[in-house]
C-alpha cells in the first residue's frame, strides 16, 4: 500500500529553499511515530537536505541520477515503476516528499497522514494536487499549531 505523510500550511505550502518553513516539535514527533520501523520513500533533494539521518526506517531514495548512491538506503530511479510494483502490497510505503514525488505518487496513495498547519508561512514549494475532497477523515487531533488528520482515499 502506498500512503503519504505531509505537513502543509493553509495555501498548501510544504517547503522553502529545500527545508520545512516551520519547526513544530509535536508535528515532528508525529512524523517520527508514524514512520518509525516503516518503509519511507523520498526524493533525492529531500533526502540530501535532511538535517540528520532518520534512524530505524527503511528508506528508498528516488533519484533520476543513475550514479546516485547514499549509505544505508535503497535508490530507485523510476518512481512510477516502484509505485506500480508496490501499490497492492500489504506492506505500507510512506511517501515523504518532495513536491515532485508527492505529485507523481498522489494517484497511487490510499492513506495519508496530514498535518494542516494553522498559520500561513512563506513557502516556495506547494502540494498543488492535494484535494481534501478525495479523502475520508478517519482520525483528527487538534494541536495548538496544526490539525492532524489521518485520511483514507474515497472509493
HELIX and SHEET records of a PDB file:
HELIX    1   1 UNK A   25  UNK A   35  1                                  11    
HELIX    2   2 UNK A   44  UNK A   48  1                                   5    
HELIX    3   3 UNK A   79  UNK A   86  1                                   8    
HELIX    4   4 UNK A   99  UNK A  105  1                                   7    
HELIX    5   5 UNK A  106  UNK A  108  5                                   3    
HELIX    6   6 UNK A  132  UNK A  134  5                                   3    
SHEET    1   A 8 UNK A  74  UNK A  76  0                                        
SHEET    2   A 8 UNK A  58  UNK A  62  1                                        
SHEET    3   A 8 UNK A  39  UNK A  43  1                                        
SHEET    4   A 8 UNK A  93  UNK A  95  1                                        
SHEET    5   A 8 UNK A   2  UNK A   8  1                                        
SHEET    6   A 8 UNK A 109  UNK A 117  1                                        
SHEET    7   A 8 UNK A 146  UNK A 153 -1                                        
SHEET    8   A 8 UNK A 135  UNK A 142 -1                                        
SHEET    1   B 2 UNK A  13  UNK A  15  0                                        
SHEET    2   B 2 UNK A 125  UNK A 126 -1                                        
END                                                                             
